[in-house]
Amino acid sequence: MGYVFTGEASVRLDRYVSEIGDVLRNKKRRSSFATYFVGLLGDGERKSVEPIAARAAGEPGETRAVTERLLHFLGDSQWDDQGVRRLAAREAIGALVEREPVDSWVIDDTGFLKQGKKSPGVQRQYTGTAGKTTNCQIAPSLTLCTRTREVPVDMDLYIPQSWADDAKRCAEARIPEEIRFRAKWQIGLDLVRRAACAGYPPGLLLADSAYGDVGAFRAGVRALDLDYALDVRVHTRVRMVCPDGSESETMTVATVAEVIDRRALRKVTWREGTKRTLWSRFACLRVRVVTEAEPEGGEEQWLLIDRPDRAEPPVHYTLTTLPKAWSHKQIVRRTKQRWRIERTYQDLKGELGLDHFEGRTYPGWQHHVSCVLAAAAFIVAEQARAFPPSARRAQTDGPLRRAA
């Protein structure tokens, strides 16, 4: 089952596709984008070039010509990915903020399971998508969230060191020299910087410890005047800041969890899930993070310790620059929003074919992702227009299609 837009939504769709066509600046690109875009929104379980071309062709004999045109559009045509993504993001954000403000930005990454060795960036590496080390590509992404909705606005491909060290392999996949190897946290920070430069409404930046554990990532986020709530690992060193302003000796966050009074742990419920109420026990205390760059400690912030069972070690440690005056409950509920990105990935892959691209070039992958993000943005915008936040809260979690 695909997406069908009628009435005013159909008029908005025509206007939206036309505006993206203006970014593409070429009649053939406009036509190919429209074909591919409609294919991503349409029927069919497989959203790769050949199935889309077969559904779009008026006659069986035309399928090959449509396929070649779409392959050229994705793999060889040079057009502005960031221009398309910015336009798409503004379409969705404009519809969202008419009803409620953006409050969170989420950085995370997802895996694209692959066979073979020629897809750009593919290698054996861990991905949470499969829950194991497997042959795959990895892509960090940025998603903007309101209290009830979320829209993915940008994504980039991780190029491992093994690829960066192989110039011939990179050349064959047409990976630009200037972006060969960047750690995932560097890609994540680049996504955040692009969003800030684009003027998107600011929000609390959320990310797991793969990003939050890196001092340069935290500093980069703060340099953009954004607050964060970032998971860190047990070895992160801090000094506890006491109510009188004095500070403890330097210790790891794991040690902090052991030395604080267990009565500091408070039970907080942060969400009513579809199957059960989600809660845990938390301790919130003020700390300064100690790094080699700042041996005396950085800015004062909150350390949130998530310890559901007092007899067991904590399951999460989170650093957050949320206001000092906030209550434990406010802090917990704002920081526990990252789970929503998994639903977004499921929708992008299951509904719009994010992981269906079969090309073997970096530009082709980027173009496909831009088209998928454009499709997702329009759907999110139409959901927001059709269903106010109160209606959203009454719904159970479901795919993008539910409100289309």
VMD Tcl script that draws the C-alpha trace (Angstrom):
set ca {
  {0.00 0.00 0.00}
  {1.41 3.40 -1.00}
  {0.55 7.00 -0.24}
  {-2.35 8.77 -1.92}
  {-2.79 12.53 -1.57}
  {-6.02 14.19 -2.62}
  {-7.60 17.64 -2.47}
  {-5.45 20.36 -0.93}
  {-2.72 17.84 -0.10}
  {-2.43 17.02 -3.80}
  {-2.04 20.72 -4.61}
  {0.66 21.04 -1.95}
  {2.42 17.98 -3.35}
  {2.53 19.50 -6.84}
  {3.88 22.77 -5.43}
  {6.49 20.91 -3.34}
  {7.78 18.81 -6.24}
  {7.94 21.94 -8.39}
  {10.01 23.75 -5.75}
  {12.46 20.86 -5.56}
  {12.57 20.95 -9.35}
  {13.73 24.57 -9.09}
  {16.67 23.38 -6.96}
  {17.53 20.71 -9.54}
  {17.59 23.41 -12.28}
  {17.19 21.05 -15.21}
  {14.10 19.76 -17.05}
  {15.37 16.18 -17.26}
  {16.34 16.15 -13.58}
  {12.93 17.54 -12.64}
  {11.21 14.75 -14.56}
  {13.46 12.03 -13.14}
  {13.05 13.32 -9.60}
  {9.27 13.34 -9.95}
  {9.32 9.75 -11.22}
  {11.60 8.54 -8.45}
  {9.82 10.53 -5.75}
  {6.42 9.14 -6.72}
  {7.99 5.67 -6.84}
  {9.22 6.01 -3.27}
  {5.74 7.05 -2.13}
  {3.93 4.49 -4.23}
  {3.02 0.83 -4.07}
  {5.59 -1.94 -4.15}
  {7.71 -3.52 -1.47}
  {10.97 -2.78 -3.29}
  {11.91 0.89 -3.76}
  {15.03 0.50 -5.92}
  {15.46 1.82 -9.46}
  {14.29 -1.14 -11.55}
  {11.02 -1.82 -9.66}
  {10.22 1.91 -9.62}
  {10.93 2.14 -13.35}
  {8.76 -0.90 -14.09}
  {5.83 0.64 -12.21}
  {6.35 4.05 -13.83}
  {6.68 2.83 -17.43}
  {3.48 3.09 -19.42}
  {4.34 0.02 -21.49}
  {6.65 -2.96 -20.74}
  {8.88 -1.91 -23.62}
  {9.51 1.47 -21.96}
  {10.88 0.04 -18.72}
  {14.49 -0.08 -19.89}
  {14.46 3.57 -21.00}
  {12.97 4.71 -17.67}
  {15.50 2.59 -15.80}
  {18.41 4.17 -17.66}
  {17.05 7.64 -17.04}
  {16.71 7.04 -13.29}
  {20.14 5.42 -13.06}
  {21.66 8.49 -14.69}
  {19.71 10.81 -12.39}
  {20.97 9.04 -9.27}
  {24.43 7.93 -10.31}
  {25.77 10.51 -12.77}
  {23.70 13.69 -12.68}
  {25.26 16.46 -10.58}
  {22.75 18.24 -8.39}
  {22.64 19.89 -4.98}
  {21.82 17.33 -2.31}
  {21.98 19.87 0.50}
  {19.70 22.26 -1.38}
  {17.05 19.54 -1.73}
  {17.40 18.50 1.90}
  {17.12 22.06 3.20}
  {13.97 22.68 1.18}
  {12.49 19.41 2.40}
  {13.35 20.15 6.03}
  {11.76 23.57 5.86}
  {8.58 22.10 4.41}
  {8.23 19.75 7.38}
  {9.48 22.13 10.04}
  {7.13 24.87 8.86}
  {4.14 22.57 9.28}
  {5.35 21.24 12.63}
  {6.06 24.54 14.36}
  {2.62 25.88 13.53}
  {1.39 23.41 16.14}
  {4.27 22.94 18.61}
  {7.94 23.96 18.81}
  {10.98 21.89 17.95}
  {12.51 20.79 21.26}
  {15.10 18.12 20.39}
  {17.74 17.25 17.81}
  {18.76 13.58 17.71}
  {22.07 12.31 16.31}
  {22.23 8.55 15.76}
  {23.39 6.11 13.09}
  {21.83 3.23 11.23}
  {23.15 0.28 9.25}
  {22.55 -0.81 5.66}
  {23.14 -4.55 5.31}
  {25.07 -5.36 2.14}
  {26.54 -8.22 0.17}
  {29.93 -7.88 -1.52}
  {32.67 -5.28 -1.15}
  {31.95 -2.56 -3.72}
  {29.24 -0.44 -2.11}
  {30.94 2.71 -0.74}
  {31.96 2.38 2.89}
  {30.91 -1.26 3.22}
  {32.89 -3.53 5.52}
  {32.35 -5.84 8.46}
  {31.42 -3.57 11.33}
  {28.99 -3.44 14.21}
  {25.52 -2.06 13.56}
  {22.62 -1.83 15.95}
  {20.34 -2.51 12.99}
  {21.46 -6.14 13.05}
  {22.65 -6.16 16.65}
  {25.97 -7.65 15.61}
  {29.08 -7.21 13.47}
  {28.19 -7.84 9.84}
  {28.86 -6.63 6.31}
  {27.19 -3.24 6.11}
  {27.35 0.49 5.56}
  {26.87 2.92 8.46}
  {25.24 6.34 8.19}
  {24.89 8.93 10.98}
  {21.75 11.07 10.75}
  {20.12 14.13 12.29}
  {16.43 14.15 13.22}
  {14.50 17.15 14.56}
  {11.68 16.47 17.03}
  {8.73 18.27 18.51}
  {6.96 16.85 21.53}
  {4.90 14.50 19.37}
  {6.59 14.25 15.94}
  {9.98 13.89 14.32}
  {11.47 14.59 10.90}
  {14.85 13.33 9.61}
  {16.64 16.25 7.95}
  {20.15 15.05 7.06}
  {22.30 11.94 6.77}
  {25.84 11.12 5.65}
  {27.82 7.98 4.92}
  {30.64 6.79 7.16}
  {33.78 5.94 5.19}
  {35.97 3.58 7.29}
  {39.74 3.91 7.50}
  {40.13 0.73 5.44}
  {38.44 2.54 2.56}
  {40.26 5.82 3.07}
  {43.60 3.97 2.84}
  {42.63 2.47 -0.54}
  {42.70 5.32 -3.09}
  {41.78 3.08 -6.01}
  {38.75 1.68 -4.23}
  {37.58 5.18 -3.27}
  {38.04 6.43 -6.80}
  {35.95 3.59 -8.19}
  {33.15 4.47 -5.74}
  {33.62 8.18 -6.55}
  {34.20 9.18 -2.95}
  {35.52 12.78 -2.82}
  {39.00 13.12 -1.35}
  {37.96 15.77 1.17}
  {35.56 13.44 2.96}
  {37.48 10.16 2.92}
  {37.80 9.36 6.63}
  {35.84 11.10 9.34}
  {35.01 9.46 12.64}
  {31.28 9.05 13.22}
  {31.31 11.79 15.82}
  {32.90 14.15 13.28}
  {30.15 13.34 10.76}
  {27.55 13.89 13.47}
  {29.03 17.28 14.34}
  {29.10 18.23 10.65}
  {25.38 17.39 10.44}
  {24.67 19.58 13.46}
  {26.73 22.45 12.04}
  {24.90 22.28 8.70}
  {21.56 22.38 10.50}
  {22.63 25.33 12.62}
  {23.89 27.20 9.54}
  {20.57 26.47 7.80}
  {18.78 28.22 10.67}
  {16.65 25.30 11.86}
  {14.89 25.89 15.20}
  {17.31 24.91 17.99}
  {16.68 21.98 20.30}
  {18.34 19.88 22.97}
  {20.90 17.67 21.20}
  {20.57 13.98 22.10}
  {23.06 11.22 21.21}
  {24.47 7.99 22.59}
  {27.93 7.46 24.07}
  {29.61 6.94 20.67}
  {29.16 10.69 20.29}
  {28.81 11.93 23.86}
  {32.01 10.28 25.02}
  {34.07 12.57 22.76}
  {35.00 15.87 24.39}
  {35.48 17.55 21.01}
  {31.92 16.61 20.03}
  {30.49 18.07 23.24}
  {32.56 21.24 22.82}
  {31.49 21.57 19.18}
  {27.83 21.38 20.14}
  {28.25 24.02 22.83}
  {30.12 26.27 20.39}
  {26.90 26.32 18.35}
  {24.96 27.56 21.43}
  {23.06 24.29 21.72}
  {22.32 22.42 24.94}
  {22.92 18.69 24.97}
  {22.02 15.48 26.76}
  {24.68 12.96 25.77}
  {25.33 9.48 27.08}
  {28.89 8.78 28.27}
  {30.72 5.61 29.24}
  {31.80 4.49 32.68}
  {35.37 5.78 32.36}
  {34.35 9.44 31.91}
  {36.07 11.45 34.65}
  {34.31 14.16 36.61}
  {34.44 16.22 39.78}
  {31.25 16.42 41.80}
  {30.16 19.97 42.59}
  {28.70 20.27 46.09}
  {25.87 22.68 47.02}
  {28.39 24.98 48.74}
  {30.48 25.21 45.55}
  {33.28 22.95 46.72}
  {34.35 20.07 44.46}
  {35.32 16.46 45.04}
  {38.46 14.79 43.80}
  {38.44 13.52 40.23}
  {36.73 10.16 39.74}
  {34.97 8.17 37.04}
  {31.20 8.38 36.70}
  {31.08 4.70 37.69}
  {32.79 5.59 40.97}
  {30.38 8.48 41.48}
  {27.50 6.04 41.22}
  {29.03 3.93 43.99}
  {29.92 6.72 46.43}
  {26.70 8.73 46.35}
  {23.97 8.00 48.84}
  {21.59 5.39 47.41}
  {18.74 7.52 48.72}
  {19.62 10.01 45.99}
  {18.03 7.60 43.50}
  {14.47 8.62 42.73}
  {11.89 6.69 40.73}
  {10.76 8.64 37.67}
  {8.29 7.61 34.96}
  {9.07 9.17 31.59}
  {6.68 7.54 29.11}
  {3.61 5.37 28.82}
  {4.72 2.72 26.32}
  {2.40 0.62 24.19}
  {3.01 -2.42 26.42}
  {4.13 -0.99 29.74}
  {4.96 2.14 31.68}
  {8.62 3.10 31.28}
  {10.38 4.12 34.48}
  {13.69 3.83 36.26}
  {15.59 5.19 39.26}
  {17.77 8.22 38.68}
  {20.30 10.32 40.53}
  {20.98 13.86 39.29}
  {24.04 15.73 40.50}
  {26.19 18.63 39.39}
  {29.65 17.84 38.00}
  {32.52 19.18 35.95}
  {34.01 16.89 33.29}
  {37.78 16.47 33.54}
  {39.71 15.91 30.30}
  {43.31 16.33 29.17}
  {42.28 19.59 27.52}
  {40.57 20.79 30.72}
  {42.35 19.14 33.69}
  {40.63 21.52 36.11}
  {37.20 20.58 34.78}
  {34.92 22.07 32.16}
  {31.60 23.83 32.59}
  {29.34 22.76 35.42}
  {26.50 20.53 34.21}
  {24.22 17.69 35.26}
  {25.25 14.05 35.47}
  {22.19 11.81 35.24}
  {22.69 8.27 36.54}
  {20.11 5.72 35.39}
  {20.03 2.81 37.86}
  {16.78 0.85 37.78}
  {18.03 -1.75 40.29}
  {19.92 -0.41 43.30}
  {21.73 -3.75 43.61}
  {23.02 -3.62 40.03}
  {25.35 -1.18 38.23}
  {23.76 1.76 36.40}
  {22.66 1.18 32.81}
  {23.28 4.73 31.53}
  {25.26 7.82 32.42}
  {24.20 11.09 30.75}
  {25.79 14.53 30.77}
  {23.41 17.39 30.14}
  {23.65 21.16 30.08}
  {19.97 21.64 30.90}
  {19.31 24.48 33.39}
  {20.51 24.07 36.95}
  {17.07 25.00 38.30}
  {15.32 22.09 36.59}
  {13.82 19.26 38.64}
  {14.87 15.61 38.36}
  {11.62 14.78 36.59}
  {12.06 17.57 34.02}
  {15.61 16.45 33.26}
  {14.73 12.78 32.90}
  {11.76 13.37 30.62}
  {13.71 15.70 28.33}
  {16.72 13.40 28.02}
  {14.71 10.20 27.42}
  {13.57 11.04 23.91}
  {16.21 9.30 21.80}
  {14.15 6.10 21.48}
  {12.04 7.87 18.83}
  {14.83 7.67 16.23}
  {14.45 3.90 15.96}
  {10.85 4.33 14.85}
  {12.02 6.90 12.31}
  {14.58 4.48 10.85}
  {11.96 1.75 10.65}
  {9.63 4.04 8.73}
  {12.33 5.29 6.36}
  {13.37 1.75 5.52}
  {10.07 -0.08 5.65}
  {7.93 2.61 4.03}
  {10.26 4.61 1.78}
  {13.05 2.24 0.82}
  {15.95 4.03 2.51}
  {18.00 0.81 2.50}
  {16.93 -0.33 -1.00}
  {19.58 1.56 -3.00}
  {21.59 -0.86 -5.11}
  {24.12 1.51 -6.67}
  {27.84 1.43 -5.92}
  {28.80 5.10 -5.91}
  {28.91 7.69 -3.15}
  {27.05 10.37 -5.18}
  {24.34 7.85 -6.05}
  {23.87 6.94 -2.38}
  {23.63 10.61 -1.44}
  {21.08 11.34 -4.19}
  {18.92 8.39 -3.11}
  {19.01 9.52 0.51}
  {18.05 13.07 -0.52}
  {14.99 11.74 -2.36}
  {13.97 9.61 0.62}
  {14.37 12.52 3.04}
  {12.30 14.69 0.70}
  {9.53 12.09 0.66}
  {9.63 11.68 4.44}
  {9.48 15.44 4.99}
  {6.34 15.84 2.91}
  {4.63 12.97 4.71}
  {5.52 14.41 8.12}
  {4.24 17.82 7.04}
  {0.94 16.33 5.91}
  {0.64 14.34 9.12}
  {1.10 17.52 11.13}
  {-1.51 19.36 9.08}
  {-4.04 16.55 9.33}
  {-3.57 15.54 12.96}
  {-2.95 18.08 15.76}
  {-0.72 17.03 18.69}
  {-3.76 16.01 20.78}
  {-4.80 13.53 18.09}
  {-1.25 12.23 17.84}
  {-1.15 11.47 21.55}
  {-4.32 9.43 21.20}
  {-2.77 7.23 18.52}
  {-0.60 4.22 19.15}
  {2.86 4.15 17.62}
  {2.74 3.21 13.95}
  {4.32 3.71 10.56}
  {4.36 6.94 8.61}
  {1.48 5.68 6.52}
  {-0.92 5.87 9.44}
  {-1.51 9.59 8.95}
  {-0.84 9.87 5.22}
}
mol new
graphics top color blue
foreach p $ca { graphics top sphere $p radius 0.5 }
foreach p [lrange $ca 0 end-1] q [lrange $ca 1 end] { graphics top cylinder $p $q radius 0.2 }
display resetview
